[in-house]
Amino acid sequence: MKYIQHLEKLTAYIDGDKENSELDVAIFYSDTNQCECQDPNGTPCVTYHGFYFGTGDEREPKFCPTHYFSNLGYKVTTK
């Protein structure tokens, strides 16, 4: 796996429970596909820009925008 550069950390909240559910959302860059949901027979990954989403822990899985935002049980917000 190629090095992924940490770019930015956002704040996200589980929809409907802002007070008890803060999540860290990190944006990474890589020139190779880092999405954990790569499936040639499923929904294709969006990789042309090189941005991937995950948590602040670089050991945790990373996802392309299509797979990261496909389950919108949370909202990215500003404090």
C-alpha contacts under 8 A as a table, 3 or more apart, distances in Angstrom:
res1	aa1	res2	aa2	distance
1	M	34	Q	7.93
2	K	30	S	7.15
2	K	31	D	7.94
2	K	32	T	7.12
3	Y	30	S	7.01
4	I	28	F	6.06
4	I	29	Y	5.61
4	I	30	S	5.20
5	Q	28	F	5.52
5	Q	29	Y	5.45
5	Q	30	S	6.99
6	H	26	A	7.11
6	H	27	I	6.29
6	H	28	F	4.72
6	H	29	Y	6.87
7	L	26	A	7.31
7	L	27	I	5.51
7	L	28	F	5.39
7	L	29	Y	7.01
8	E	26	A	5.71
8	E	27	I	5.35
8	E	28	F	7.43
9	K	24	D	6.63
9	K	25	V	5.66
9	K	26	A	4.40
9	K	27	I	6.43
9	K	56	G	7.02
10	L	24	D	6.10
10	L	25	V	4.99
10	L	26	A	6.09
10	L	27	I	7.92
10	L	76	V	7.13
10	L	77	T	7.78
10	L	78	T	7.83
11	T	22	E	6.80
11	T	23	L	6.02
11	T	24	D	5.26
11	T	25	V	5.93
11	T	76	V	5.94
11	T	77	T	6.04
11	T	78	T	6.57
11	T	79	K	7.66
12	A	22	E	5.88
12	A	23	L	5.08
12	A	24	D	6.29
12	A	25	V	6.46
12	A	74	Y	6.50
12	A	75	K	5.48
12	A	76	V	4.14
12	A	77	T	5.72
13	Y	17	D	7.00
13	Y	18	K	5.31
13	Y	21	S	5.44
13	Y	22	E	4.81
13	Y	23	L	5.89
13	Y	74	Y	5.36
13	Y	75	K	5.52
13	Y	76	V	6.49
13	Y	77	T	7.31
14	I	17	D	5.65
14	I	18	K	6.30
14	I	21	S	5.60
14	I	22	E	7.12
14	I	23	L	7.82
14	I	73	G	6.01
14	I	74	Y	4.07
14	I	75	K	6.44
15	D	18	K	6.82
15	D	73	G	5.84
15	D	74	Y	4.57
15	D	75	K	5.95
17	D	20	N	5.88
17	D	21	S	6.10
18	K	21	S	5.75
18	K	22	E	6.77
19	E	22	E	7.32
23	L	55	T	7.89
24	D	55	T	5.52
24	D	56	G	6.01
25	V	53	F	6.79
25	V	54	G	5.74
25	V	55	T	4.84
25	V	56	G	6.44
26	A	53	F	5.72
26	A	54	G	5.29
26	A	55	T	5.04
26	A	56	G	5.28
27	I	51	F	6.62
27	I	52	Y	5.72
27	I	53	F	4.76
27	I	54	G	6.63
28	F	51	F	5.58
28	F	52	Y	5.03
28	F	53	F	6.14
28	F	54	G	7.78
29	Y	50	G	5.30
29	Y	51	F	4.65
29	Y	52	Y	6.10
30	S	33	N	7.07
30	S	34	Q	7.21
30	S	50	G	5.22
30	S	51	F	6.63
30	S	52	Y	7.56
31	D	50	G	5.58
32	T	47	T	7.91
32	T	50	G	7.25
33	N	47	T	6.27
33	N	50	G	7.53
33	N	64	C	7.94
34	Q	52	Y	7.12
34	Q	62	K	6.04
34	Q	63	F	6.62
34	Q	64	C	7.40
35	C	38	Q	5.82
35	C	45	C	7.31
35	C	52	Y	7.17
35	C	61	P	7.55
35	C	62	K	5.34
35	C	63	F	4.06
35	C	64	C	5.26
35	C	67	H	7.90
36	E	61	P	6.13
36	E	62	K	6.05
36	E	63	F	5.75
37	C	45	C	7.86
37	C	63	F	6.86
37	C	67	H	6.79
38	Q	42	G	7.95
38	Q	44	P	7.29
38	Q	45	C	6.61
39	D	42	G	5.13
39	D	43	T	7.05
39	D	44	P	7.02
40	P	43	T	7.75
40	P	44	P	6.90
41	N	44	P	7.98
44	P	66	T	7.96
45	C	64	C	5.98
45	C	65	P	7.73
45	C	66	T	6.19
45	C	67	H	7.11
46	V	49	H	7.78
46	V	64	C	5.86
46	V	65	P	6.45
46	V	66	T	6.12
47	T	50	G	5.35
47	T	51	F	7.17
47	T	64	C	6.67
51	F	64	C	6.80
51	F	65	P	7.57
52	Y	62	K	5.97
52	Y	63	F	5.33
52	Y	64	C	4.77
52	Y	65	P	6.46
53	F	62	K	5.42
53	F	63	F	5.23
53	F	64	C	6.34
53	F	65	P	6.84
53	F	68	Y	6.58
54	G	57	D	7.88
54	G	58	E	7.97
54	G	60	E	6.95
54	G	61	P	6.25
54	G	62	K	4.72
54	G	63	F	6.39
54	G	68	Y	7.92
55	T	58	E	7.08
55	T	60	E	6.66
55	T	61	P	7.95
55	T	62	K	7.87
57	D	60	E	5.66
58	E	61	P	7.79
63	F	66	T	7.88
63	F	67	H	5.93
63	F	68	Y	5.31
64	C	67	H	5.59
64	C	68	Y	5.97
65	P	68	Y	5.07
65	P	69	F	5.81
66	T	69	F	5.73
66	T	70	S	5.89
67	H	70	S	5.15
67	H	71	N	7.63
68	Y	71	N	6.89
69	F	72	L	5.71
72	L	75	K	7.09
